[in-house]
Each structure stands twice: as structure tokens, then as C-alpha cells.
Amino acid sequence: MAINNNNNNNFMGVGGNEIVLNVGGILYHTTIETLTKIKNSLLSQLLVENWESKLNQRRELFIDRNGEMFKHILSFLRTGCEPIINEQIKQEFYREAHFYRISDAILFNFIDSTLLNDEQKRILTEFEGNLIKKWK
């Protein structure tokens, strides 16, 4: 699962339909293109059809999750880079990434950016897949 970066303007968050997310009481302004970069993610599925009916009276899409942690999720969607954060926060970031169903994209982004050979990448991907099966 990879981030769709085919259009550089799209990747930079330019020219899309703006949306305001209220995540745990913190407001985030972004674009629909940014939120739908990863197919089958929770955010992408929220915005598939009739998403405007889900807006509150202030025209915000409310998500009852950790608002402070969402800045790292949004940063990953915007840049394709995992945030540089301490280990304790990183564990919470991974939990939130799992909730938003973007953890596969983070793993594949990491694997692609390493100096692992193809066999090592295959083993790591297989291992991660087995971990997800245990969680389900």
C-alpha cells in the first residue's frame, strides 16, 4: 500500500477541496486529496460518498480520536515521511496509524527507504503481515 504521489501539486496539498477536521477538539485544515492519498484508509473511506452529510454545524468533520497525535498522521499523509518523534510518542503514532488504516503505508515507506536487499524486504513484509493477522 503506497501513497499516491503521481501529481506533485496534489502531493503538496495544492488545489484541492479544503476540509476542516475536528479531531479530539483540535481543528486541522487540509484537502480531500491529502486525506484520500492512501486507498482503503479510514479517512479515504469517510470521504468516498456523501461525506458532506457527516459535517457538524460548523462544517467540520468530527473524529473522536487523539487530536494532538493527529498532526503526525496528517504530516505523514502530506509528506510521505514518518515523523521524527521520541519512542513513546512513536508507539502512540503507530496505534493511531493502525486505527486510520495507514500502518501498511508507513511500513512500506520504511522498507522502501532502507538499504535492505529484496529478500530482507520480503521477510520483513511477511513478518508484518503475520503481526496484523494476530491483532485481528
C-alpha positions as CSV (number, residue, x, y, z in Angstrom):
1,M,0.0,0.0,0.0
2,A,1.7,3.2,-1.1
3,I,0.9,6.9,-1.1
4,N,-0.3,8.2,-4.4
5,N,2.2,10.8,-5.4
6,N,1.7,10.9,-9.1
7,N,0.8,14.6,-9.2
8,N,3.3,16.8,-7.5
9,N,0.8,19.6,-6.9
10,N,-1.5,17.1,-5.3
11,F,1.3,15.7,-3.1
12,M,2.0,19.2,-1.9
13,G,-1.7,19.7,-0.9
14,V,-2.3,22.4,-3.6
15,G,-5.5,22.9,-5.5
16,G,-7.9,20.5,-3.6
17,N,-11.2,20.9,-1.9
18,E,-10.5,22.2,1.6
19,I,-11.9,20.3,4.5
20,V,-11.8,21.1,8.3
21,L,-11.3,18.1,10.6
22,N,-12.1,18.4,14.3
23,V,-10.0,15.6,15.8
24,G,-10.5,15.4,19.6
25,G,-11.3,19.1,19.7
26,I,-8.3,20.3,17.6
27,L,-9.0,21.8,14.2
28,Y,-7.0,20.7,11.1
29,H,-7.3,22.4,7.7
30,T,-6.3,20.1,4.9
31,T,-7.6,18.9,1.5
32,I,-9.6,15.9,0.4
33,E,-6.7,14.9,-1.9
34,T,-4.4,14.7,1.1
35,L,-6.8,12.6,3.1
36,T,-7.5,10.2,0.3
37,K,-3.9,9.5,-0.8
38,I,-4.0,6.1,0.8
39,K,-6.7,3.9,-0.7
40,N,-8.8,1.9,1.8
41,S,-7.7,4.1,4.7
42,L,-10.3,5.1,7.2
43,L,-10.0,8.7,6.1
44,S,-10.3,7.8,2.4
45,Q,-13.4,5.7,3.1
46,L,-15.0,8.5,5.2
47,L,-14.7,10.8,2.2
48,V,-15.9,8.4,-0.6
49,E,-19.5,9.4,-0.8
50,N,-21.9,11.8,0.8
51,W,-19.2,13.0,3.2
52,E,-20.7,16.4,3.5
53,S,-23.7,15.0,5.4
54,K,-21.2,13.9,8.1
55,L,-20.2,17.6,8.8
56,N,-21.3,19.2,12.1
57,Q,-23.0,22.6,12.3
58,R,-19.6,24.4,12.0
59,R,-18.9,22.5,8.7
60,E,-16.3,20.3,10.4
61,L,-15.8,16.6,10.2
62,F,-15.5,15.4,13.8
63,I,-13.3,12.4,14.6
64,D,-13.3,11.3,18.2
65,R,-9.6,10.4,18.5
66,N,-6.4,11.9,19.9
67,G,-6.2,15.4,18.4
68,E,-2.7,16.1,19.4
69,M,-1.4,12.8,17.7
70,F,-3.3,13.5,14.5
71,K,-0.8,16.2,13.5
72,H,1.7,13.4,12.9
73,I,-0.8,11.3,10.9
74,L,-1.6,14.4,8.7
75,S,2.1,15.2,8.4
76,F,2.7,11.6,7.1
77,L,-0.1,12.0,4.6
78,R,1.2,15.3,3.4
79,T,4.9,14.4,3.1
80,G,5.1,10.6,2.9
81,C,7.7,10.7,5.6
82,E,7.4,9.2,9.1
83,P,7.6,11.9,11.8
84,I,10.8,12.3,13.8
85,I,9.5,11.8,17.3
86,N,10.5,10.0,20.5
87,E,9.8,6.3,21.1
88,Q,6.9,6.9,23.5
89,I,5.1,9.2,21.1
90,K,6.1,6.9,18.2
91,Q,4.2,4.0,19.8
92,E,1.1,6.1,20.1
93,F,1.6,7.2,16.5
94,Y,1.6,3.6,15.3
95,R,-1.6,2.9,17.3
96,E,-3.3,5.8,15.6
97,A,-1.9,4.8,12.2
98,H,-3.4,1.4,12.8
99,F,-6.8,3.0,13.6
100,Y,-6.7,5.1,10.5
101,R,-5.6,2.1,8.5
102,I,-2.4,3.7,7.2
103,S,0.1,1.5,9.0
104,D,0.8,-0.6,5.9
105,A,1.8,2.6,4.0
106,I,4.2,3.5,6.8
107,L,5.8,0.1,6.8
108,F,6.2,0.0,3.0
109,N,7.5,3.6,3.1
110,F,10.1,2.4,5.7
111,I,11.0,-0.7,3.8
112,D,11.5,1.2,0.5
113,S,13.7,3.8,2.2
114,T,16.1,1.3,3.8
115,L,19.2,-0.4,2.4
116,L,17.6,-3.8,2.7
117,N,18.0,-6.2,-0.1
118,D,14.9,-7.7,-1.8
119,E,15.0,-10.9,0.3
120,Q,15.2,-8.9,3.5
121,K,12.3,-6.7,2.4
122,R,10.2,-9.8,1.6
123,I,10.9,-11.3,5.0
124,L,10.1,-8.0,6.8
125,T,6.9,-7.6,4.9
126,E,5.8,-11.2,5.6
127,F,6.6,-10.7,9.3
128,E,4.5,-7.5,9.5
129,G,1.6,-9.2,7.7
130,N,1.6,-12.0,10.3
131,L,1.6,-9.5,13.1
132,I,-1.5,-7.8,11.7
133,K,-3.3,-11.1,11.4
134,K,-2.6,-11.7,15.1
135,W,-4.2,-8.4,16.0
136,K,-7.4,-9.0,14.1
